[in-house]
Structure formats: C-alpha cells, structure tokens
Amino acid sequence: MWGDVATWVTGIATIALFIIGFWQIRIEREARQTADAERRSSVRRLQAEQVAAWIAREGSDELGSVLWIAVRNQSSQPVYHLVIQGIVLSSDGTPRHNPSPDNQVRIAVAPPGEGYAGLHMDYAGMHRRAGIEMAFQDAANRNWLRKSNGELTELDATPALHYAIPLPTGWDTLMLELPT
C-alpha cells in the first residue's frame, strides 16, 4: 500500500536535492546581486574618488592667517561648485565644533589637474589644528563630501545647500601655482 523502503528513500532524496538546488540558486543570486551593487557603487564613485584637497602651506597675507589649499582632480573631467570648508580639529583629529561659514572658499570649477586656493582662517588655541573638508558636484551632477579624515560620502544636496550658503553667491577660480 505505501510502497517499499527503496521508493521512499528515492522520493525523500529527490525532494532533498530539489531543496538543496534551490537554496544554492538563491545563495548564488544574492552573491551576484551584491557584486553588481558593489560594481555600480564603484562606477558611481569613480570620479569623486579622484578628487582630493589638503593644506599645502600655512602663511599670512594682508588679511591675516591664510591656509593655502591644494586641490587635485585626477579625473579626466572637471568637478563643479567645490566648497572648501575650514574646520578646527581637536588633537585626535575630530572636529571641535560646527564649521563657520566665514571659513570657506567657493570654487566654480576644478578642472583636471592641480590648483590652489587661499582660505583665511583663525584656529589658534591649545590642542587645536586646522583641517578642511570639501563638498563638490561631479560631472554626472552627483554631490559628494570628502571629510577631513579622507572619508568620501555622497550628499543628498548640492554643496551650497549642504553648507547653507545663500544664493546667489560668488564663486572663485583656482590658482595654477602656489603663491610664494
């Protein structure tokens, strides 16, 4: 009536193989989707990862203390609406307080290559040092923030909105050489 043992074992083995097969297909599909998402993210970030800025030199001019900022765009396309924000860092490298809108340089276009901008900023005090972060728009109109520790994150807003810059605003250009 219920068949013999061999038929039961064959039936159970067949069902188990189907379950294992579907489980493997699911695992492989999830791995493929993860790899595709990582590839899309890498392509999305490609230009932004090639844009960096750092303090090249500290000095002074007729207006006071100035940080000379080097901006390097190693991509083949310009980036736009670059806002370099001076921030005060504590001794461990974390920002001490909210950045001041007075400590900003706004660059309309950063072409491929290296350029320089002067940032007037007073950050004197015990256990304080200057740092910068920058927000910019890539050639595909995506907005990015590179923090003072180098971390790169995508922004939901334009650099001007991120820093609450009232519009219209003035935009500068990069200098091709570091002033002496």
N, CA, C and O of each residue as an XYZ file, in Angstrom:
720
protein
N       0.805     -1.190      0.000
C       0.000      0.000      0.000
C       0.859      1.270      0.000
O       0.625      2.139     -0.840
N       1.805      1.417      0.865
C       2.638      2.611      0.941
C       3.936      2.441      0.136
O       4.741      3.372      0.136
N       4.178      1.382     -0.508
C       5.383      1.138     -1.292
C       6.489      0.576     -0.444
O       6.338      0.392      0.764
N       7.593      0.306     -1.080
C       8.714     -0.263     -0.334
C       9.668      0.838      0.129
O       9.508      2.004     -0.229
N      10.651      0.453      0.923
C      11.611      1.387      1.526
C      12.433      2.085      0.459
O      12.707      3.277      0.597
N      12.831      1.409     -0.579
C      13.652      1.996     -1.637
C      12.913      3.146     -2.324
O      13.526      4.165     -2.644
N      11.642      3.001     -2.549
C      10.851      4.059     -3.175
C      10.786      5.281     -2.271
O      10.916      6.414     -2.735
N      10.585      5.049     -0.982
C      10.558      6.155     -0.016
C      11.905      6.882      0.039
O      11.950      8.112      0.013
N      12.978      6.136      0.112
C      14.309      6.750      0.183
C      14.580      7.562     -1.080
O      15.107      8.671     -0.999
N      14.226      7.022     -2.243
C      14.425      7.732     -3.512
C      13.593      9.017     -3.544
O      14.085     10.061     -3.971
N      12.366      8.949     -3.106
C      11.486     10.129     -3.074
C      12.025     11.210     -2.156
O      12.067     12.381     -2.532
N      12.439     10.825     -0.947
C      12.972     11.797      0.018
C      14.271     12.406     -0.500
O      14.499     13.607     -0.352
N      15.131     11.571     -1.115
C      16.391     12.060     -1.660
C      16.121     13.060     -2.788
O      16.804     14.080     -2.881
N      15.146     12.785     -3.634
C      14.804     13.691     -4.736
C      14.324     15.036     -4.205
O      14.738     16.085     -4.698
N      13.456     15.006     -3.208
C      12.952     16.247     -2.599
C      14.103     17.021     -1.949
O      14.180     18.242     -2.082
N      14.993     16.322     -1.251
C      16.142     16.971     -0.613
C      17.054     17.631     -1.645
O      17.546     18.736     -1.420
N      17.281     16.957     -2.776
C      18.118     17.525     -3.834
C      17.490     18.781     -4.422
O      18.195     19.749     -4.706
N      16.158     18.778     -4.608
C      15.485     19.981     -5.094
C      15.651     21.136     -4.109
O      15.928     22.266     -4.512
N      15.484     20.855     -2.841
C      15.629     21.892     -1.809
C      17.057     22.440     -1.803
O      17.255     23.654     -1.759
N      18.041     21.560     -1.846
C      19.443     21.989     -1.860
C      19.733     22.796     -3.125
O      20.413     23.820     -3.067
N      19.226     22.341     -4.255
C      19.442     23.056     -5.524
C      18.860     24.465     -5.485
O      19.527     25.422     -5.876
N      17.620     24.598     -5.017
C      17.002     25.920     -4.917
C      17.737     26.805     -3.911
O      17.855     28.010     -4.133
N      18.222     26.248     -2.836
C      18.992     27.003     -1.836
C      20.285     27.530     -2.463
O      20.649     28.687     -2.256
N      20.981     26.681     -3.231
C      22.216     27.123     -3.892
C      21.930     28.218     -4.920
O      22.692     29.179     -5.023
N      20.857     28.087     -5.672
C      20.493     29.122     -6.642
C      20.252     30.446     -5.923
O      20.697     31.495     -6.388
N      19.559     30.403     -4.809
C      19.274     31.615     -4.039
C      20.559     32.251     -3.527
O      20.728     33.465     -3.634
N      21.468     31.453     -2.972
C      22.745     31.964     -2.460
C      23.548     32.606     -3.591
O      24.099     33.693     -3.416
N      23.618     31.953     -4.733
C      24.372     32.489     -5.873
C      23.733     33.765     -6.410
O      24.445     34.697     -6.784
N      22.415     33.822     -6.453
C      21.728     35.031     -6.912
C      22.018     36.202     -5.977
O      22.275     37.310     -6.447
N      21.983     35.977     -4.660
C      22.291     37.039     -3.711
C      23.739     37.514     -3.851
O      24.011     38.711     -3.764
N      24.663     36.580     -4.068
C      26.073     36.948     -4.263
C      26.234     37.768     -5.540
O      26.987     38.741     -5.555
N      25.546     37.392     -6.598
C      25.615     38.125     -7.860
C      25.017     39.522     -7.700
O      25.565     40.489     -8.229
N      23.910     39.640     -6.984
C      23.299     40.951     -6.753
C      24.211     41.841     -5.919
O      24.316     43.037     -6.190
N      24.871     41.280     -4.911
C      25.813     42.039     -4.096
C      26.989     42.519     -4.936
O      27.401     43.673     -4.825
N      27.529     41.643     -5.774
C      28.650     42.026     -6.646
C      28.228     43.110     -7.632
O      28.995     44.037     -7.892
N      27.018     43.007     -8.183
C      26.522     44.035     -9.108
C      26.361     45.377     -8.390
O      26.707     46.421     -8.942
N      25.840     45.351     -7.170
C      25.669     46.588     -6.404
C      27.025     47.225     -6.096
O      27.172     48.444     -6.185
N      28.010     46.410     -5.736
C      29.345     46.944     -5.469
C      29.964     47.527     -6.733
O      30.623     48.565     -6.673
N      29.764     46.878     -7.869
C      30.296     47.383     -9.127
C      29.632     48.715     -9.495
O      30.309     49.653     -9.916
N      28.308     48.795     -9.334
C      27.606     50.052     -9.627
C      28.075     51.166     -8.707
O      28.253     52.300     -9.152
N      28.279     50.859     -7.424
C      28.771     51.856     -6.477
C      30.173     52.324     -6.847
O      30.481     53.512     -6.754
N      31.013     51.395     -7.264
C      32.375     51.736     -7.664
C      32.367     52.651     -8.877
O      33.125     53.620     -8.922
N      31.529     52.362     -9.854
C      31.422     53.202    -11.048
C      30.873     54.566    -10.667
O      31.346     55.589    -11.164
N      29.880     54.589     -9.789
C      29.262     55.835     -9.346
C      30.272     56.736     -8.645
O      30.225     57.955     -8.811
N      31.178     56.163     -7.872
C      32.141     56.914     -7.079
C      33.447     57.199     -7.819
O      34.316     57.887     -7.284
N      33.600     56.688     -9.025
C      34.885     56.729     -9.714
C      35.480     58.136     -9.794
O      36.629     58.331     -9.397
N      34.736     59.110    -10.292
C      35.291     60.453    -10.403
C      35.515     61.070     -9.028
O      36.553     61.690     -8.794
N      34.568     60.911     -8.126
C      34.683     61.533     -6.803
C      35.905     61.021     -6.042
O      36.531     61.776     -5.297
N      36.245     59.762     -6.220
C      37.405     59.209     -5.522
C      38.717     59.787     -6.028
O      39.749     59.636     -5.374
N      38.695     60.439     -7.170
C      39.900     61.010     -7.745
C      40.062     62.497     -7.445
O      40.921     63.159     -8.027
N      39.241     63.019     -6.541
C      39.290     64.426     -6.171
C      39.664     64.526     -4.691
O      39.034     63.903     -3.837
N      40.697     65.318     -4.404
C      41.158     65.468     -3.018
C      41.671     66.886     -2.800
O      42.005     67.588     -3.754
N      41.730     67.293     -1.561
C      42.280     68.598     -1.186
C      43.009     68.441      0.141
O      42.661     67.588      0.957
N      44.017     69.269      0.345
C      44.787     69.238      1.586
C      45.427     70.593      1.816
O      45.511     71.414      0.903
N      45.871     70.819      3.029
C      46.567     72.062      3.368
C      48.001     71.926      2.872
O      48.760     71.088      3.359
N      48.362     72.756      1.902
C      49.699     72.692      1.313
C      50.695     73.524      2.118
O      51.861     73.155      2.256
N      50.218     74.657      2.650
C      51.118     75.534      3.396
C      50.301     76.514      4.226
O      49.193     76.896      3.849
N      50.855     76.908      5.343
C      50.244     77.942      6.173
C      51.063     79.211      6.018
O      52.282     79.154      5.853
N      50.406     80.336      6.070
C      51.115     81.596      5.943
C      50.240     82.747      6.378
O      49.297     82.580      7.150
N      50.567     83.907      5.873
C      49.766     85.093      6.179
C      49.844     86.044      4.996
O      50.773     85.999      4.189
N      48.848     86.899      4.922
C      48.825     87.959      3.923
C      48.243     89.200      4.574
O      48.135     89.259      5.798
N      47.870     90.184      3.784
C      47.373     91.446      4.344
C      46.089     91.280      5.140
O      45.743     92.157      5.931
N      45.366     90.166      4.948
C      44.120     89.933      5.678
C      44.298     89.079      6.937
O      43.360     88.933      7.720
N      45.489     88.515      7.137
C      45.743     87.699      8.322
C      46.237     86.310      7.963
O      46.874     86.109      6.929
N      45.933     85.352      8.834
C      46.372     83.968      8.615
C      45.679     83.376      7.401
O      44.483     83.576      7.191
N      46.449     82.646      6.607
C      45.886     82.024      5.417
C      46.420     80.599      5.295
O      47.608     80.346      5.495
N      45.529     79.685      4.966
C      45.901     78.310      4.651
C      45.843     78.186      3.140
O      44.826     78.496      2.520
N      46.936     77.734      2.553
C      46.946     77.506      1.111
C      46.537     76.065      0.873
O      47.213     75.130      1.303
N      45.425     75.903      0.182
C      44.821     74.599     -0.040
C      45.162     74.120     -1.448
O      44.940     74.832     -2.428
N      45.698     72.922     -1.535
C      45.927     72.277     -2.829
C      44.703     71.428     -3.150
O      44.215     70.678     -2.304
N      44.218     71.553     -4.367
C      43.080     70.765     -4.852
C      43.571     69.966     -6.048
O      44.066     70.531     -7.024
N      43.432     68.656     -5.967
C      43.845     67.806     -7.080
C      42.647     67.025     -7.606
O      41.974     66.298     -6.875
N      42.412     67.202     -8.890
C      41.370     66.466     -9.600
C      42.088     65.571    -10.603
O      42.517     66.037    -11.659
N      42.218     64.303    -10.281
C      42.923     63.369    -11.150
C      42.005     62.708    -12.174
O      42.447     61.843    -12.930
N      40.755     63.099    -12.206
C      39.852     62.544    -13.211
C      40.047     63.295    -14.525
O      40.778     64.285    -14.576
N      39.405     62.831    -15.567
C      39.531     63.476    -16.870
C      38.469     64.549    -17.097
O      38.441     65.183    -18.151
N      37.591     64.754    -16.105
C      36.529     65.750    -16.230
C      36.568     66.709    -15.051
O      37.037     66.339    -13.975
N      36.088     67.929    -15.230
C      36.069     68.872    -14.104
C      35.018     68.492    -13.065
O      34.095     67.726    -13.343
N      35.176     69.040    -11.871
C      34.137     68.984    -10.842
C      33.665     70.420    -10.617
O      34.384     71.374    -10.913
N      32.459     70.559    -10.094
C      31.812     71.856    -10.040
C      31.372     72.203     -8.622
O      31.208     71.334     -7.766
N      31.187     73.509     -8.401
C      30.663     74.045     -7.147
C      31.387     73.460     -5.931
O      30.757     72.977     -4.990
N      32.687     73.512     -5.968
C      33.539     72.996     -4.897
C      33.529     73.990     -3.732
O      33.862     75.162     -3.905
N      33.150     73.522     -2.569
C      33.191     74.345     -1.357
C      34.212     73.723     -0.424
O      34.039     72.595      0.039
N      35.280     74.465     -0.149
C      36.303     74.021      0.794
C      35.989     74.689      2.123
O      35.957     75.916      2.218
N      35.762     73.893      3.129
C      35.360     74.378      4.447
C      36.483     74.152      5.438
O      36.902     73.015      5.654
N      36.974     75.218      6.041
C      37.967     75.091      7.104
C      37.288     74.678      8.390
O      36.235     75.207      8.745
N      37.891     73.732      9.087
C      37.342     73.280     10.366
C      38.462     73.214     11.391
O      39.629     73.025     11.050
N      38.087     73.372     12.641
C      39.039     73.272     13.745
C      38.975     71.841     14.269
O      37.910     71.336     14.623
N      40.144     71.203     14.309
C      40.231     69.820     14.769
C      40.830     69.754     16.160
O      41.707     70.548     16.501
N      40.364     68.819     16.959
C      40.994     68.566     18.258
C      42.242     67.719     18.020
O      42.519     67.325     16.887
N      42.985     67.441     19.073
C      44.248     66.715     18.925
C      44.060     65.303     18.363
O      44.996     64.745     17.790
N      42.871     64.716     18.515
C      42.643     63.374     17.971
C      42.082     63.402     16.542
O      41.772     62.352     15.981
N      41.952     64.598     15.952
C      41.520     64.718     14.570
C      40.031     64.865     14.361
O      39.583     64.949     13.218
N      39.247     64.899     15.429
C      37.804     65.076     15.281
C      37.464     66.565     15.287
O      38.108     67.346     15.989
N      36.455     66.963     14.507
C      36.053     68.372     14.503
C      35.608     68.820     15.897
O      34.900     68.090     16.590
N      36.027     70.025     16.304
C      35.712     70.541     17.639
C      34.324     71.142     17.725
O      33.663     71.019     18.757
N      33.874     71.779     16.679
C      32.561     72.418     16.695
C      32.089     72.591     15.266
O      32.795     72.251     14.317
N      30.898     73.117     15.126
C      30.356     73.306     13.779
C      31.211     74.288     13.004
O      31.665     75.287     13.563
N      31.437     74.024     11.736
C      32.260     74.925     10.939
C      31.605     76.288     10.748
O      30.380     76.409     10.698
N      32.439     77.299     10.645
C      31.956     78.658     10.437
C      31.833     78.953      8.949
O      32.713     78.577      8.174
N      30.769     79.612      8.539
C      30.645     79.971      7.125
C      31.701     80.977      6.683
O      31.930     81.156      5.487
N      32.351     81.640      7.655
C      33.429     82.575      7.317
C      34.678     81.845      6.846
O      35.529     82.447      6.190
N      34.806     80.564      7.164
C      35.998     79.780      6.830
C      35.749     78.910      5.606
O      35.908     77.690      5.651
N      35.357     79.557      4.510
C      35.038     78.817      3.289
C      35.701     79.450      2.082
O      35.932     80.658      2.030
N      35.997     78.606      1.122
C      36.380     79.048     -0.219
C      35.435     78.340     -1.171
O      35.207     77.136     -1.056
N      34.891     79.088     -2.102
C      33.943     78.529     -3.071
C      34.561     78.621     -4.461
O      34.884     79.707     -4.942
N      34.718     77.473     -5.091
C      35.350     77.387     -6.400
C      34.299     76.939     -7.415
O      33.629     75.927     -7.207
N      34.154     77.681     -8.503
C      33.144     77.350     -9.511
C      33.465     76.042    -10.219
O      32.601     75.174    -10.344
N      34.714     75.896    -10.685
C      35.103     74.712    -11.456
C      36.515     74.325    -11.056
O      37.404     75.173    -10.985
N      36.717     73.033    -10.793
C      38.062     72.497    -10.567
C      38.374     71.582    -11.751
O      37.925     70.436    -11.792
N      39.150     72.096    -12.719
C      39.449     71.271    -13.894
C      40.404     70.143    -13.534
O      40.957     70.131    -12.434
N      40.605     69.203    -14.438
C      41.606     68.164    -14.177
C      42.968     68.798    -13.907
O      43.344     69.784    -14.541
N      43.687     68.226    -12.972
C      44.999     68.760    -12.602
C      44.997     69.254    -11.168
O      44.162     68.862    -10.354
N      45.955     70.127    -10.881
C      46.099     70.638     -9.521
C      46.006     72.159     -9.531
O      46.536     72.821    -10.423
N      45.328     72.700     -8.530
C      45.200     74.140     -8.357
C      45.243     74.474     -6.882
O      45.287     73.585     -6.032
N      45.229     75.778     -6.580
C      45.394     76.226     -5.199
C      44.387     77.315     -4.878
O      43.969     78.079     -5.748
N      44.010     77.366     -3.616
C      43.092     78.387     -3.132
C      43.539     78.824     -1.751
O      44.047     78.019     -0.970
N      43.349     80.098     -1.453
C      43.672     80.626     -0.127
C      42.445     80.637      0.758
O      41.377     81.094      0.349
N      42.598     80.136      1.968
C      41.492     80.087      2.930
C      41.922     80.849      4.176
O      42.858     80.442      4.864
N      41.244     81.950      4.467
C      41.546     82.725      5.671
C      40.804     82.100      6.843
O      39.584     81.932      6.824
N      41.591     81.762      7.868
C      41.001     81.050      8.996
C      41.865     81.245     10.226
O      43.085     81.090     10.172
N      41.221     81.589     11.341
C      41.920     81.710     12.615
C      41.513     80.515     13.471
O      40.339     80.354     13.803
N      42.468     79.694     13.821
C      42.169     78.482     14.584
C      43.093     78.336     15.797
O      43.242     77.241     16.339
N      43.700     79.420     16.209
C      44.668     79.360     17.305
C      44.005     78.888     18.594
O      42.832     79.164     18.848
N      44.774     78.178     19.389
C      44.307     77.696     20.675
C      45.011     76.407     21.045
O      45.618     75.746     20.203
N      44.919     76.059     22.336
C      45.570     74.836     22.785
C      44.929     73.613     22.164
O      43.706     73.514     22.069
N      45.760     72.695     21.748
C      45.321     71.406     21.216
C      44.364     71.555     20.039
O      43.458     70.742     19.858
N      44.570     72.579     19.257
C      43.754     72.793     18.065
C      44.647     72.784     16.844
O      45.805     73.202     16.885
N      44.085     72.304     15.772
C      44.778     72.399     14.495
C      43.736     72.557     13.408
O      42.562     72.238     13.592
N      44.191     73.055     12.277
C      43.273     73.303     11.171
C      43.087     72.036     10.358
O      43.998     71.220     10.223
N      41.913     71.896      9.833
C      41.596     70.824      8.911
C      40.647     71.366      7.867
O      40.107     72.463      8.011
N      40.450     70.602      6.829
C      39.494     71.021      5.799
C      38.623     69.841      5.414
O      39.006     68.680      5.553
N      37.455     70.173      4.932
C      36.611     69.208      4.252
C      36.090     69.921      3.016
O      36.110     71.149      2.936
N      35.631     69.149      2.068
C      35.127     69.798      0.858
C      33.927     69.047      0.317
O      33.821     67.825      0.412
N      33.033     69.829     -0.251
C      31.872     69.278     -0.938
C      31.969     69.733     -2.384
O      32.427     70.840     -2.668
N      31.536     68.875     -3.291
C      31.612     69.218     -4.709
C      30.592     68.401     -5.490
O      30.007     67.441     -4.988
N      30.404     68.819     -6.739
C      29.479     68.141     -7.640
C      30.294     67.533     -8.781
O      31.085     68.230     -9.416
N      30.106     66.242     -9.043
C      30.863     65.600    -10.123
C      30.206     65.888    -11.473
O      29.165     66.542    -11.537
N      30.813     65.404    -12.533
C      30.332     65.680    -13.890
C      28.960     65.072    -14.160
O      28.288     65.482    -15.107
N      28.531     64.112    -13.356
C      27.209     63.494    -13.517
C      26.173     64.114    -12.574
O      25.109     63.534    -12.357
N      26.480     65.292    -12.010
C      25.595     66.030    -11.091
C      25.335     65.310     -9.777
O      24.312     65.546     -9.133
N      26.252     64.431     -9.371
C      26.152     63.816     -8.041
C      26.976     64.663     -7.082
O      28.025     65.189     -7.454
N      26.505     64.792     -5.859
C      27.149     65.650     -4.867
C      27.882     64.799     -3.839
O      27.384     63.765     -3.394
N      29.089     65.262     -3.467
C      29.966     64.478     -2.606
C      30.554     65.336     -1.507
O      30.697     66.550     -1.652
N      30.894     64.684     -0.403
C      31.594     65.326      0.713
C      32.815     64.494      1.041
O      32.713     63.298      1.316
N      33.991     65.147      1.009
C      35.217     64.494      1.468
C      35.567     65.146      2.803
O      35.886     66.333      2.866
N      35.502     64.343      3.873
C      35.743     64.843      5.225
C      37.231     65.024      5.489
O      38.068     64.619      4.682
N      37.549     65.626      6.605
C      38.952     65.922      6.932
C      39.784     64.659      7.109
O      41.009     64.716      6.998
N      39.153     63.528      7.380
C      39.893     62.265      7.516
C      39.974     61.498      6.197
O      40.472     60.372      6.168
N      39.486     62.099      5.098
C      39.546     61.473      3.780
C      38.311     60.685      3.394
O      38.173     60.282      2.239
N      37.419     60.459      4.330
C      36.212     59.687      4.040
C      35.368     60.391      2.981
O      35.187     61.608      3.035
N      34.857     59.636      2.033
C      34.044     60.168      0.954
C      32.623     59.649      1.092
O      32.401     58.440      1.156
N      31.650     60.571      1.137
C      30.242     60.177      1.225
C      29.438     60.966      0.206
O      29.776     62.103     -0.124
N      28.382     60.358     -0.285
C      27.511     61.048     -1.227
C      26.515     61.905     -0.454
O      25.976     61.486      0.570
N      26.284     63.104     -0.962
C      25.345     64.034     -0.344
C      24.006     63.999     -1.072
O      23.945     63.710     -2.267
N      22.943     64.295     -0.346
C      21.619     64.403     -0.941
C      21.362     65.798     -1.497
O      20.416     66.001     -2.259
N      22.201     66.761     -1.118
C      22.005     68.153     -1.516
C      23.254     68.685     -2.207
O      24.329     68.092     -2.115
N      23.099     69.790     -2.889
C      24.246     70.436     -3.530
C      25.198     70.943     -2.450
O      24.797     71.097     -1.297
N      26.457     71.204     -2.811
C      27.388     71.756     -1.820
C      26.870     73.047     -1.183
O      27.026     73.239      0.023
N      26.260     73.928     -1.967
C      25.729     75.178     -1.412
C      24.633     74.912     -0.389
O      24.604     75.551      0.663
N      23.741     73.988     -0.678
C      22.686     73.653      0.294
C      23.258     72.935      1.513
O      22.814     73.167      2.637
N      24.235     72.071      1.294
C      24.846     71.349      2.413
C      25.432     72.320      3.443
O      25.299     72.107      4.648
N      26.072     73.374      2.968
C      26.676     74.363      3.871
C      25.773     75.568      4.118
O      26.212     76.554      4.709
N      24.525     75.503      3.678
C      23.538     76.575      3.882
C      24.058     77.911      3.360
O      23.940     78.935      4.033
N      24.629     77.896      2.171
C      25.136     79.108      1.537
C      23.973     79.783      0.826
O      23.321     79.174     -0.022
N      23.712     81.032      1.169
C      22.611     81.727      0.479
C      22.979     81.984     -0.980
O      24.113     82.339     -1.299
N      21.999     81.797     -1.851
C      22.215     82.004     -3.280
C      21.518     83.270     -3.736
O      20.480     83.610     -3.168
N      22.016     83.978     -4.709
C      23.237     83.683     -5.453
C      24.473     83.993     -4.610
O      24.426     84.817     -3.696
N      25.559     83.333     -4.925
C      26.811     83.538     -4.211
C      27.937     83.696     -5.216
O      27.791     83.348     -6.388
N      29.043     84.215     -4.758
C      30.207     84.363     -5.615
C      31.025     83.085     -5.635
O      31.160     82.411     -4.614
N      31.569     82.753     -6.794
C      32.409     81.575     -6.954
C      33.762     82.030     -7.474
O      33.838     82.813     -8.420
N      34.832     81.538     -6.856
C      36.193     81.882     -7.252
C      36.733     80.861     -8.241
O      36.048     79.909     -8.614
N      37.973     81.079     -8.656
C      38.676     80.129     -9.506
C      39.942     79.694     -8.781
O      40.433     80.390     -7.893
N      40.454     78.555     -9.164
C      41.701     78.052     -8.580
C      42.892     78.766     -9.204
O      42.872     79.131    -10.379
N      43.927     78.957     -8.398
C      45.197     79.469     -8.909
C      45.998     78.284     -9.419
O      45.908     77.186     -8.870
N      46.774     78.501    -10.461
C      47.539     77.416    -11.045
C      48.821     77.135    -10.289
O      49.368     76.035    -10.376
N      49.311     78.132     -9.541
C      50.552     77.945     -8.779
C      50.350     78.401     -7.346
O      49.561     79.305     -7.069
N      51.067     77.768     -6.452
C      51.030     78.131     -5.039
C      51.781     79.431     -4.855
O      52.956     79.505     -5.214
N      51.143     80.474     -4.304
C      51.836     81.760     -4.105
C      53.033     81.602     -3.171
O      53.030     80.768     -2.265
N      54.041     82.412     -3.408
C      55.240     82.363     -2.573
C      55.150     83.313     -1.421
O      56.077     83.399     -0.616
